[in-house]
Amino acid sequence: MMKLTLGEPSSPYRILVIGCHSDDIEIGCGGTILHLLDSLPSVEVCWVVLSARGERAEEVHRSADAFLEKAERREVIVRDFRDGFFPYEGGPIKDLFEDLKQRISPDLILTHYRKDLHQDHRIASELTWNTFRDHLILEYEIPKYDGDFGSPNVYFHLSEAISNQKVENLLRFFGTQRERRWFTKDLFLSVLRVRGMESNSPSRYAEGFYGRKVVL
């Protein structure tokens, strides 16, 4: 297993993280965000959720506050694009991404997997690449009924403590999802264990990503 670093980290290290729905970021890359905030001296995070209204929007803010507690600076952006209709909302979403590009120059962008079978997730990934053409972009994965898990080629090893913190935060802050049969501690930890096994993680836990273009 070849180990690489993120290069010489800028200070502050700037992360843009994009999720379609209120818990996507935490499920897909919450552990990696916690890990980077623990390991880098100064981190700024722009946290963007494209579709959340009412109680779901409130969950976004409560969760982001917990995950970004150690961030040097944070910006949480919540929009209310219609869930399930992103292919028809592409123009306004693209406008939002272009505005972000004018305001920030992230060292790392975390977004949805381009082969995700949820149409909203695919559009978010496509528009991320369409807008940010000279950045390090890693695509995260979301477990769901569609059965669209692939084979990641980038892994972030996570400590057991961070893995548990990620899962505890998910269960704590997303009360609207607790009745869903898939929204359980064992599922989230199982994904981390499988990716940890694949990448030979010393801690046994990891998050998997898809890196289409990486400059060494």
C-alpha positions as CSV (number, residue, x, y, z in Angstrom):
1,M,0.0,0.0,0.0
2,M,1.6,3.3,-1.1
3,K,1.3,6.1,1.4
4,L,1.1,9.7,0.2
5,T,0.6,13.0,2.0
6,L,-1.4,16.1,1.0
7,G,1.9,17.9,0.3
8,E,3.2,20.9,2.2
9,P,0.0,22.1,3.9
10,S,-0.8,25.7,3.5
11,S,-1.6,27.7,6.7
12,P,-4.5,27.8,7.0
13,Y,-5.4,24.7,5.1
14,R,-8.6,25.4,3.2
15,I,-11.3,22.7,2.7
16,L,-14.5,23.0,0.7
17,V,-16.9,20.2,1.4
18,I,-20.1,19.7,-0.6
19,G,-23.1,17.6,0.3
20,C,-26.5,17.4,-1.3
21,H,-28.5,16.6,1.8
22,S,-28.2,17.3,5.5
23,D,-26.3,14.2,6.6
24,D,-24.3,13.4,3.4
25,I,-21.1,15.1,4.4
26,E,-21.0,13.5,7.8
27,I,-21.7,10.0,6.4
28,G,-19.3,10.3,3.5
29,C,-16.3,12.1,4.9
30,G,-17.1,13.2,8.5
31,G,-14.2,11.1,9.9
32,T,-11.7,12.6,7.5
33,I,-12.7,16.1,8.4
34,L,-12.3,15.3,12.1
35,H,-8.9,13.7,11.3
36,L,-7.6,16.8,9.4
37,L,-8.8,19.2,12.0
38,D,-6.9,17.1,14.6
39,S,-3.7,16.7,12.6
40,L,-3.2,20.1,10.9
41,P,-2.3,23.3,12.8
42,S,-4.8,25.6,11.1
43,V,-7.8,24.6,9.0
44,E,-10.6,26.7,7.4
45,V,-13.7,24.9,6.2
46,C,-16.5,25.9,3.9
47,W,-19.3,23.5,4.5
48,V,-22.0,23.5,1.8
49,V,-25.4,21.6,1.9
50,L,-27.5,22.1,-1.1
51,S,-30.9,20.7,0.0
52,A,-32.2,21.2,3.6
53,R,-35.3,22.8,4.9
54,G,-36.9,23.3,8.3
55,E,-35.7,20.8,10.9
56,R,-33.3,19.3,8.4
57,A,-31.6,22.7,8.0
58,E,-31.4,23.0,11.8
59,E,-29.7,19.6,11.9
60,V,-27.1,20.8,9.4
61,H,-26.0,23.7,11.7
62,R,-26.0,21.7,14.9
63,S,-23.9,18.9,13.3
64,A,-21.5,21.3,11.5
65,D,-20.9,23.1,14.8
66,A,-19.8,19.8,16.4
67,F,-17.7,18.5,13.5
68,L,-16.0,21.9,13.0
69,E,-15.4,22.7,16.6
70,K,-11.6,22.8,16.0
71,A,-11.7,24.8,12.8
72,E,-9.8,28.1,12.7
73,R,-12.6,29.5,10.6
74,R,-15.9,28.0,9.3
75,E,-18.6,29.0,6.9
76,V,-21.8,26.9,6.7
77,I,-23.9,27.4,3.6
78,V,-27.4,25.8,3.5
79,R,-29.6,26.1,0.4
80,D,-33.0,24.6,-0.3
81,F,-32.8,23.2,-3.8
82,R,-35.6,20.7,-4.3
83,D,-34.6,17.2,-3.2
84,G,-34.6,14.7,-6.1
85,F,-34.7,17.4,-8.8
86,F,-31.1,18.6,-9.0
87,P,-30.8,17.6,-12.7
88,Y,-33.4,20.4,-13.4
89,E,-31.7,22.8,-10.9
90,G,-28.3,22.6,-12.5
91,G,-28.1,26.3,-13.5
92,P,-28.6,27.8,-10.0
93,I,-26.4,25.2,-8.4
94,K,-23.6,26.0,-10.9
95,D,-24.1,29.7,-10.1
96,L,-23.5,28.9,-6.4
97,F,-20.4,26.9,-7.2
98,E,-19.0,29.8,-9.4
99,D,-19.6,32.2,-6.6
100,L,-17.7,30.0,-4.2
101,K,-14.8,29.7,-6.7
102,Q,-14.5,33.5,-6.8
103,R,-14.4,33.8,-3.1
104,I,-12.3,30.8,-1.9
105,S,-9.3,28.8,-3.2
106,P,-9.5,25.5,-1.4
107,D,-6.6,23.1,-1.0
108,L,-9.0,20.2,-0.9
109,I,-12.5,19.7,-2.1
110,L,-14.6,16.8,-0.9
111,T,-17.7,16.0,-3.0
112,H,-20.0,13.2,-4.0
113,Y,-18.9,10.1,-6.0
114,R,-19.5,10.6,-9.8
115,K,-21.0,7.1,-10.2
116,D,-23.4,7.5,-7.3
117,L,-26.9,6.3,-8.4
118,H,-28.7,9.1,-6.6
119,Q,-29.3,11.8,-9.3
120,D,-28.7,14.7,-6.9
121,H,-25.3,13.3,-5.9
122,R,-24.2,12.8,-9.5
123,I,-25.1,16.3,-10.5
124,A,-23.2,17.8,-7.5
125,S,-20.1,15.8,-8.4
126,E,-20.3,16.8,-12.1
127,L,-20.7,20.5,-11.3
128,T,-17.9,20.3,-8.8
129,W,-15.5,19.1,-11.5
130,N,-17.0,21.5,-14.1
131,T,-16.4,24.5,-11.8
132,F,-13.2,23.6,-9.9
133,R,-10.8,22.5,-12.7
134,D,-7.4,23.0,-11.0
135,H,-8.0,21.6,-7.5
136,L,-7.5,18.4,-5.6
137,I,-11.0,16.8,-5.6
138,L,-11.8,13.6,-3.7
139,E,-15.2,12.0,-4.1
140,Y,-16.8,10.3,-1.1
141,E,-19.4,7.5,-0.9
142,I,-22.8,7.1,0.7
143,P,-24.3,3.7,1.6
144,K,-27.9,3.3,0.5
145,Y,-30.4,1.0,-1.1
146,D,-29.1,1.5,-4.6
147,G,-26.1,-0.8,-3.9
148,D,-23.7,1.5,-5.8
149,F,-20.5,1.1,-3.7
150,G,-17.4,1.0,-5.9
151,S,-13.7,0.4,-5.3
152,P,-12.1,3.5,-3.8
153,N,-8.5,4.3,-4.7
154,V,-7.8,6.8,-1.9
155,Y,-8.1,6.1,1.8
156,F,-7.9,8.1,5.0
157,H,-7.0,6.0,8.0
158,L,-9.0,7.0,11.0
159,S,-8.4,6.2,14.7
160,E,-11.0,4.2,16.5
161,A,-11.8,7.3,18.6
162,I,-12.5,9.5,15.6
163,S,-14.5,6.7,14.0
164,N,-16.7,6.4,17.1
165,Q,-17.0,10.2,17.3
166,K,-18.2,10.4,13.7
167,V,-20.9,7.8,14.3
168,E,-22.0,9.2,17.6
169,N,-22.4,12.6,16.1
170,L,-24.5,11.1,13.3
171,L,-26.8,9.4,15.7
172,R,-27.0,12.4,17.9
173,F,-27.7,15.2,15.5
174,F,-29.9,13.6,12.8
175,G,-33.0,12.7,14.7
176,T,-35.1,12.9,11.6
177,Q,-33.3,9.9,10.2
178,R,-33.4,7.6,13.2
179,E,-36.4,5.7,12.1
180,R,-34.7,4.6,8.9
181,R,-33.6,1.0,9.1
182,W,-30.2,1.8,7.5
183,F,-29.4,4.7,9.8
184,T,-27.6,2.6,12.5
185,K,-24.3,2.5,14.3
186,D,-23.4,-0.9,13.0
187,L,-23.9,0.0,9.4
188,F,-21.7,3.2,9.6
189,L,-19.0,1.3,11.6
190,S,-19.1,-1.6,9.1
191,V,-18.4,0.7,6.2
192,L,-15.4,2.1,8.1
193,R,-14.2,-1.4,8.9
194,V,-14.4,-2.6,5.3
195,R,-12.5,0.3,4.0
196,G,-10.0,-0.1,6.9
197,M,-9.5,-3.8,5.9
198,E,-9.0,-2.9,2.2
199,S,-6.3,-0.3,3.1
200,N,-4.6,-2.3,5.9
201,S,-5.4,0.4,8.4
202,P,-3.5,-0.1,11.7
203,S,-6.5,1.1,13.6
204,R,-8.8,-1.1,11.4
205,Y,-10.9,2.0,10.3
206,A,-10.8,4.2,7.2
207,E,-12.9,6.2,4.8
208,G,-12.6,5.5,1.1
209,F,-12.5,8.1,-1.7
210,Y,-12.2,8.3,-5.4
211,G,-9.4,10.4,-6.8
212,R,-9.8,11.0,-10.6
213,K,-6.8,13.4,-10.9
214,V,-3.9,13.6,-8.5
215,V,-0.6,15.3,-9.2
216,L,2.4,13.8,-7.5
